[in-house]
Protein backbone atom coordinates (compact mmCIF):
# COMPACT_ATOMS: atom_id res chain seq x y z
CA UNK A 1 0.00 0.00 0.00
CA UNK A 2 1.45 3.34 -1.08
CA UNK A 3 1.35 6.49 1.03
CA UNK A 4 -1.26 8.17 -1.19
CA UNK A 5 -3.48 5.08 -0.96
CA UNK A 6 -3.08 5.12 2.83
CA UNK A 7 -4.02 8.82 2.89
CA UNK A 8 -7.16 8.27 0.83
CA UNK A 9 -8.24 5.22 2.83
CA UNK A 10 -7.52 7.00 6.12
CA UNK A 11 -9.67 9.92 4.97
CA UNK A 12 -12.45 7.48 4.02
CA UNK A 13 -12.26 5.82 7.45
CA UNK A 14 -12.32 9.13 9.29
CA UNK A 15 -15.35 10.44 7.43
CA UNK A 16 -17.35 7.20 7.46
CA UNK A 17 -16.62 5.82 10.95
CA UNK A 18 -19.21 8.03 12.62
CA UNK A 19 -21.57 8.45 9.69
CA UNK A 20 -23.98 5.48 9.44
CA UNK A 21 -22.60 4.18 6.14
CA UNK A 22 -20.08 1.51 7.30
CA UNK A 23 -16.46 2.58 7.42
CA UNK A 24 -15.26 -1.03 7.03
CA UNK A 25 -17.42 -1.45 3.93
CA UNK A 26 -16.05 1.75 2.42
CA UNK A 27 -12.48 0.68 3.25
CA UNK A 28 -13.10 -2.57 1.37
CA UNK A 29 -14.56 -0.71 -1.63
CA UNK A 30 -11.71 1.82 -1.54
CA UNK A 31 -9.12 -0.95 -1.37
CA UNK A 32 -10.61 -2.61 -4.44
CA UNK A 33 -10.81 0.65 -6.41
CA UNK A 34 -7.22 1.54 -5.50
CA UNK A 35 -6.08 -2.04 -6.04
CA UNK A 36 -4.61 -1.92 -2.54
CA UNK A 37 -5.66 -5.44 -1.57
CA UNK A 38 -3.26 -7.33 0.66
CA UNK A 39 -3.15 -9.72 3.57
CA UNK A 40 -2.68 -6.66 5.81
CA UNK A 41 -6.07 -5.10 5.08
CA UNK A 42 -7.26 -5.97 8.58
CA UNK A 43 -4.11 -4.46 10.15
CA UNK A 44 -4.70 -1.19 8.30
CA UNK A 45 -8.41 -1.24 9.20
CA UNK A 46 -7.58 -1.75 12.87
CA UNK A 47 -5.01 1.08 12.77
CA UNK A 48 -7.41 3.65 11.34
CA UNK A 49 -10.19 2.47 13.67
CA UNK A 50 -7.78 3.13 16.54
CA UNK A 51 -7.36 6.69 15.22
CA UNK A 52 -11.10 7.32 15.14
CA UNK A 53 -11.42 5.86 18.66
CA UNK A 54 -8.92 8.50 19.84
CA UNK A 55 -10.95 11.14 18.01
CA UNK A 56 -14.02 9.97 19.94
CA UNK A 57 -12.12 10.38 23.21
CA UNK A 58 -11.24 13.95 22.23
CA UNK A 59 -14.85 14.82 21.38
CA UNK A 60 -16.24 13.27 24.58
CA UNK A 61 -13.32 14.14 26.86
CA UNK A 62 -15.53 16.02 29.33
CA UNK A 63 -18.00 13.13 29.60
CA UNK A 64 -15.23 10.57 29.95
CA UNK A 65 -13.45 12.56 32.69
CA UNK A 66 -16.72 12.94 34.60
CA UNK A 67 -17.42 9.22 34.35
CA UNK A 68 -13.90 8.31 35.53
CA UNK A 69 -14.08 10.74 38.48
CA UNK A 70 -17.46 9.36 39.56
CA UNK A 71 -16.28 5.77 39.25
CA UNK A 72 -13.38 6.53 41.59
CA UNK A 73 -15.91 7.57 44.23
CA UNK A 74 -16.83 3.85 44.45
CA UNK A 75 -20.53 4.64 44.60
CA UNK A 76 -23.43 3.25 42.58
CA UNK A 77 -24.06 6.60 40.91
CA UNK A 78 -25.17 7.54 37.40
CA UNK A 79 -21.66 7.31 35.96
CA UNK A 80 -20.90 3.86 37.42
CA UNK A 81 -24.24 2.62 36.12
CA UNK A 82 -23.39 4.02 32.69
CA UNK A 83 -19.98 2.31 32.79
CA UNK A 84 -21.64 -0.97 33.80
CA UNK A 85 -23.99 -0.69 30.82
CA UNK A 86 -21.00 -0.11 28.54
CA UNK A 87 -19.44 -3.33 29.88
CA UNK A 88 -22.71 -5.22 29.28
CA UNK A 89 -22.80 -3.92 25.70
CA UNK A 90 -19.27 -5.29 25.13
CA UNK A 91 -20.21 -8.91 25.94
CA UNK A 92 -21.53 -9.89 22.46
CA UNK A 93 -18.63 -8.38 20.49
CA UNK A 94 -16.14 -9.92 22.95
CA UNK A 95 -17.42 -13.43 22.27
CA UNK A 96 -17.58 -12.81 18.52
CA UNK A 97 -13.97 -11.55 18.50
CA UNK A 98 -12.74 -14.53 20.53
CA UNK A 99 -14.70 -17.29 18.79
CA UNK A 100 -14.70 -16.05 15.19
CA UNK A 101 -11.43 -14.09 14.79
CA UNK A 102 -10.22 -16.13 11.78
CA UNK A 103 -13.62 -16.02 10.08
CA UNK A 104 -13.78 -12.24 10.54
CA UNK A 105 -10.31 -11.77 9.02
CA UNK A 106 -11.40 -13.86 6.02
CA UNK A 107 -14.16 -11.34 5.27
CA UNK A 108 -11.70 -8.51 4.58
CA UNK A 109 -10.69 -9.60 1.09
CA UNK A 110 -12.52 -7.08 -1.08
CA UNK A 111 -15.74 -9.11 -1.43
CA UNK A 112 -17.95 -6.44 -3.02
CA UNK A 113 -20.99 -8.73 -3.15
CA UNK A 114 -20.88 -9.14 0.63
CA UNK A 115 -20.21 -5.43 1.23
CA UNK A 116 -23.03 -4.37 -1.09
CA UNK A 117 -25.52 -6.78 0.48
CA UNK A 118 -24.66 -5.61 3.99
CA UNK A 119 -24.97 -1.96 2.94
CA UNK A 120 -28.53 -2.71 1.82
CA UNK A 121 -29.26 -4.14 5.27
CA UNK A 122 -27.75 -1.03 6.88
CA UNK A 123 -29.95 1.18 4.71
CA UNK A 124 -33.04 -0.81 5.63
CA UNK A 125 -32.26 -0.56 9.34
CA UNK A 126 -31.74 3.21 9.12
CA UNK A 127 -34.99 3.63 7.21
CA UNK A 128 -36.89 1.55 9.77
CA UNK A 129 -35.44 3.61 12.64
CA UNK A 130 -36.39 6.85 10.87
CA UNK A 131 -40.09 5.97 10.90
CA UNK A 132 -40.01 4.93 14.56
CA UNK A 133 -41.57 7.52 16.85
CA UNK A 134 -39.02 9.47 18.90
CA UNK A 135 -38.45 7.96 22.33
CA UNK A 136 -37.47 9.56 25.62
CA UNK A 137 -35.85 6.63 27.43
CA UNK A 138 -32.32 6.26 28.74
CA UNK A 139 -30.24 3.20 27.91
CA UNK A 140 -31.03 0.39 30.36
CA UNK A 141 -29.12 -2.82 30.98
CA UNK A 142 -31.33 -4.93 28.69
CA UNK A 143 -31.22 -2.33 25.92
CA UNK A 144 -27.43 -2.07 26.37
CA UNK A 145 -27.14 -5.81 25.69
CA UNK A 146 -29.40 -5.56 22.62
CA UNK A 147 -27.40 -2.61 21.29
CA UNK A 148 -24.26 -4.66 21.97
CA UNK A 149 -25.67 -7.45 19.77
CA UNK A 150 -26.11 -4.90 16.99
CA UNK A 151 -22.47 -3.89 17.43
CA UNK A 152 -21.34 -7.52 17.22
CA UNK A 153 -23.26 -7.91 13.95
CA UNK A 154 -21.41 -4.84 12.63
CA UNK A 155 -18.13 -6.79 12.37
CA UNK A 156 -19.40 -7.61 8.88
CA UNK A 157 -18.02 -5.15 6.30
CA UNK A 158 -20.97 -3.13 5.07
CA UNK A 159 -22.90 -3.14 8.34
CA UNK A 160 -22.44 0.29 9.89
CA UNK A 161 -21.49 0.09 13.56
CA UNK A 162 -22.75 3.56 14.39
CA UNK A 163 -25.77 3.10 12.13
CA UNK A 164 -26.79 -0.26 13.57
CA UNK A 165 -26.25 0.72 17.21
CA UNK A 166 -27.94 4.13 16.95
CA UNK A 167 -30.83 2.70 14.92
CA UNK A 168 -31.27 -0.15 17.41
CA UNK A 169 -31.29 2.31 20.31
CA UNK A 170 -33.89 4.49 18.56
CA UNK A 171 -36.06 1.45 17.82
CA UNK A 172 -35.88 0.58 21.54
CA UNK A 173 -37.18 4.06 22.37
CA UNK A 174 -33.93 5.68 23.54
CA UNK A 175 -33.80 9.48 23.24
CA UNK A 176 -31.76 10.56 20.20
CA UNK A 177 -28.86 12.38 21.87
CA UNK A 178 -28.51 9.60 24.46
CA UNK A 179 -28.53 6.98 21.70
CA UNK A 180 -25.68 8.74 19.86
CA UNK A 181 -23.66 9.27 23.05
CA UNK A 182 -23.95 5.63 24.08
CA UNK A 183 -23.16 4.41 20.56
CA UNK A 184 -19.95 6.42 20.30
CA UNK A 185 -18.70 5.64 23.82
CA UNK A 186 -19.53 1.92 23.84
CA UNK A 187 -17.04 1.21 21.05
CA UNK A 188 -14.00 2.70 22.74
CA UNK A 189 -12.83 -0.25 24.83
CA UNK A 190 -13.33 -2.97 22.15
CA UNK A 191 -11.61 -0.91 19.44
CA UNK A 192 -8.76 0.24 21.66
CA UNK A 193 -8.19 -3.32 22.88
CA UNK A 194 -8.27 -4.89 19.42
CA UNK A 195 -6.11 -2.11 17.98
CA UNK A 196 -3.42 -2.40 20.62
CA UNK A 197 -3.21 -6.19 20.20
CA UNK A 198 -2.94 -5.92 16.41
CA UNK A 199 -0.38 -3.10 16.55
CA UNK A 200 1.72 -4.95 19.15
CA UNK A 201 1.78 -7.94 16.82
CA UNK A 202 2.94 -5.65 14.01
CA UNK A 203 5.66 -4.13 16.21
CA UNK A 204 6.95 -7.58 17.19
CA UNK A 205 6.87 -9.04 13.68
CA UNK A 206 7.05 -6.20 11.12
CA UNK A 207 8.85 -8.40 8.60
CA UNK A 208 5.83 -10.65 8.06
CA UNK A 209 3.63 -7.68 7.09
CA UNK A 210 3.67 -6.23 3.59
CA UNK A 211 2.46 -2.79 4.70
CA UNK A 212 5.09 -0.30 5.89
CA UNK A 213 4.97 1.85 9.02
CA UNK A 214 4.82 5.09 6.98
CA UNK A 215 1.54 4.07 5.35
CA UNK A 216 0.08 3.15 8.73
CA UNK A 217 1.09 6.53 10.21
CA UNK A 218 -0.37 8.50 7.29
CA UNK A 219 -3.62 6.52 7.38
CA UNK A 220 -3.81 6.97 11.15
CA UNK A 221 -3.33 10.76 10.94
CA UNK A 222 -5.92 11.23 8.21
CA UNK A 223 -8.46 9.06 10.03
CA UNK A 224 -7.93 10.95 13.31
CA UNK A 225 -8.40 14.44 11.82
CA UNK A 226 -11.42 13.65 9.66
CA UNK A 227 -12.86 11.36 12.33
CA UNK A 228 -12.97 14.24 14.79
CA UNK A 229 -14.83 16.39 12.25
CA UNK A 230 -17.28 13.61 11.33
CA UNK A 231 -18.04 12.78 14.98
CA UNK A 232 -19.07 16.35 15.69
CA UNK A 233 -21.16 16.38 12.52
CA UNK A 234 -22.92 13.10 13.28
CA UNK A 235 -24.00 14.23 16.75
CA UNK A 236 -25.84 17.14 15.15
CA UNK A 237 -27.34 14.92 12.44
CA UNK A 238 -28.80 12.39 14.90
CA UNK A 239 -30.45 15.14 16.93
CA UNK A 240 -32.12 16.46 13.77
CA UNK A 241 -33.25 12.94 12.81
CA UNK A 242 -31.97 13.08 9.24
CA UNK A 243 -31.01 9.41 8.85
CA UNK A 244 -33.02 8.81 5.65
CA UNK A 245 -30.34 10.50 3.53
CA UNK A 246 -27.81 7.94 4.73
CA UNK A 247 -30.27 5.10 4.13
CA UNK A 248 -30.63 6.21 0.50
CA UNK A 249 -26.85 6.55 0.20
CA UNK A 250 -26.34 3.01 1.53
CA UNK A 251 -28.91 1.66 -0.94
CA UNK A 252 -27.18 3.39 -3.87
CA UNK A 253 -23.62 2.36 -2.94
CA UNK A 254 -24.76 -1.15 -2.02
CA UNK A 255 -26.45 -1.68 -5.40
CA UNK A 256 -23.40 -0.30 -7.24
CA UNK A 257 -21.11 -2.62 -5.27
CA UNK A 258 -23.27 -5.66 -6.05
CA UNK A 259 -23.36 -4.78 -9.78
CA UNK A 260 -19.59 -4.22 -9.77
CA UNK A 261 -19.08 -7.61 -8.11
SULRA-V522053 format. One record per residue. RES is the residue in one letter. PHI is phi in radians with two decimals (none if undefined). PSI is psi in whole degrees, 0 to 359 (999 if undefined). NEAR is the number of other ideal C-beta (glycine too) atoms within 8 Angstrom. Layout:
# SULRA-V522053
res: <RES/RES>
phi: <PHI/PHI>
psi: <PSI/PSI>
near: <NEAR/NEAR>
This chain:
# SULRA-V522053
res: <X/X/X/X/X/X/X/X/X/X/X/X/X/X/X/X/X/X/X/X/X/X/X/X/X/X/X/X/X/X/X/X/X/X/X/X/X/X/X/X/X/X/X/X/X/X/X/X/X/X/X/X/X/X/X/X/X/X/X/X/X/X/X/X/X/X/X/X/X/X/X/X/X/X/X/X/X/X/X/X/X/X/X/X/X/X/X/X/X/X/X/X/X/X/X/X/X/X/X/X/X/X/X/X/X/X/X/X/X/X/X/X/X/X/X/X/X/X/X/X/X/X/X/X/X/X/X/X/X/X/X/X/X/X/X/X/X/X/X/X/X/X/X/X/X/X/X/X/X/X/X/X/X/X/X/X/X/X/X/X/X/X/X/X/X/X/X/X/X/X/X/X/X/X/X/X/X/X/X/X/X/X/X/X/X/X/X/X/X/X/X/X/X/X/X/X/X/X/X/X/X/X/X/X/X/X/X/X/X/X/X/X/X/X/X/X/X/X/X/X/X/X/X/X/X/X/X/X/X/X/X/X/X/X/X/X/X/X/X/X/X/X/X/X/X/X/X/X/X/X/X/X/X/X/X/X/X/X/X/X/X>
phi: <none/-1.38/-1.17/-1.19/-1.13/-1.11/-1.11/-1.12/-1.20/-1.14/-1.10/-1.05/-1.07/-1.07/-1.31/-1.74/-1.07/-1.70/-1.39/-1.38/-2.26/1.27/-1.18/-1.15/-1.12/-1.21/-1.11/-1.13/-1.11/-1.09/-1.12/-1.19/-1.10/-1.55/0.97/-1.84/-1.24/-2.82/-1.23/-1.76/-1.00/-1.16/-1.05/-1.13/-1.06/-1.13/-1.10/-1.29/-1.16/-1.06/-1.09/-1.26/-1.13/-1.15/-1.12/-1.07/-1.05/-1.16/-1.16/-1.81/-1.02/-1.15/-1.08/-1.14/-1.12/-1.10/-1.08/-1.12/-1.09/-1.20/-1.09/-1.21/-1.37/0.95/-2.19/-1.48/-1.73/-1.07/-1.21/-1.18/-1.13/-1.09/-1.08/-1.12/-1.18/-1.07/-1.11/-1.05/-1.16/-1.42/-1.00/-1.05/-1.20/-1.10/-1.18/-1.11/-1.13/-1.31/-1.48/-2.21/-0.99/-1.13/-1.13/-1.15/-1.03/-1.20/-1.40/-1.61/-2.27/1.31/-1.39/-1.17/-1.10/-1.14/-1.04/-1.09/-1.12/-1.21/-1.13/-1.13/-1.14/-1.04/-1.07/-1.11/-1.15/-1.12/-1.15/-1.09/-1.15/-1.09/-1.53/-1.40/-1.05/-1.04/-1.75/-2.35/-1.50/-1.66/-1.29/-1.72/-1.21/-1.16/-1.15/-1.10/-1.17/-1.13/-1.11/-1.10/-1.11/-1.11/-1.15/-1.11/-1.13/-1.35/-1.20/-1.29/-1.11/2.00/-1.59/-1.28/-1.18/-1.14/-1.12/-1.21/-1.29/-1.16/-1.09/-1.09/-1.09/-1.14/-1.10/-1.39/1.62/-1.32/-1.09/-0.97/-1.14/-1.23/-1.12/-1.16/-1.06/-1.15/-1.06/-1.32/-1.45/-1.19/-1.52/-1.03/-1.13/-1.02/-1.21/-1.09/-1.13/-1.12/-1.14/-1.11/-1.12/-1.19/-1.25/-1.14/-1.10/-1.15/-1.13/-1.37/-2.34/-1.12/-1.18/-1.49/-1.82/-1.44/-1.50/-1.64/-1.10/-1.05/-1.13/-1.12/-1.17/-1.12/-1.07/-1.06/-1.10/-1.11/-1.14/-1.15/-1.12/-1.33/-1.17/-1.06/-1.12/-1.17/-1.10/-1.05/-1.14/-1.15/-1.04/-1.22/-1.13/-1.09/-1.08/-1.45/1.27/-1.67/-1.58/-1.12/-1.07/-1.31/-1.09/-1.09/-1.04/-1.09/-1.07/-1.13/-1.15/-1.09/-1.14/-1.07/-1.11/-1.15/-1.10/-1.12/-1.18>
psi: <125/170/322/323/319/321/313/315/325/320/317/314/314/317/328/350/318/340/143/58/8/99/322/321/319/326/320/315/315/321/321/313/324/358/42/29/136/172/351/17/318/321/315/318/318/320/313/332/324/319/316/333/319/325/322/317/320/318/319/26/322/315/316/318/320/316/315/318/317/324/321/351/348/46/154/69/187/321/318/325/318/316/321/322/323/317/318/318/338/343/309/313/331/312/323/316/322/316/334/29/311/319/323/315/324/344/341/66/21/32/93/330/316/313/314/317/318/327/325/321/318/315/318/320/318/320/318/317/327/322/1/136/142/134/174/20/161/166/123/181/320/315/328/320/319/317/324/323/321/321/322/321/333/5/342/128/123/338/118/127/309/321/313/321/318/316/318/317/318/320/327/357/14/141/144/309/325/325/315/317/313/319/317/327/332/339/347/307/312/316/316/319/311/321/314/320/316/320/327/321/321/318/326/329/60/335/334/356/138/341/141/162/325/317/321/319/317/315/318/312/315/317/322/311/309/336/320/316/314/325/314/318/316/325/319/323/315/319/326/349/26/63/345/326/322/329/314/318/315/320/314/309/322/316/317/318/319/317/317/327/999>
near: <12/7/8/6/11/16/11/10/17/17/11/12/21/20/11/12/15/12/13/15/15/19/15/12/17/12/16/16/12/12/13/10/6/9/6/10/8/8/4/10/14/9/12/16/12/12/15/18/15/14/18/18/13/9/15/15/10/8/11/11/8/6/9/10/8/9/11/8/9/12/10/6/7/4/6/4/8/6/11/11/9/10/10/9/13/13/8/11/14/12/10/12/12/9/9/11/12/7/6/9/8/6/7/11/8/7/11/12/7/9/10/13/9/11/16/18/11/15/17/13/10/20/15/9/12/17/11/10/13/10/5/9/3/8/10/5/11/6/13/8/8/6/12/15/12/10/17/15/10/12/16/11/9/12/11/10/14/17/15/15/14/13/17/16/17/15/15/14/15/14/9/11/7/14/10/11/9/12/15/13/10/17/14/14/12/14/13/10/8/12/12/10/8/11/13/9/8/12/11/8/8/11/6/6/7/8/4/4/9/6/10/6/6/8/14/14/8/12/17/13/10/16/19/13/10/13/17/12/10/14/15/9/10/13/12/8/10/13/9/6/8/6/16/9/7/13/14/9/10/18/11/8/12/17/10/9/16/12/7/7/8>
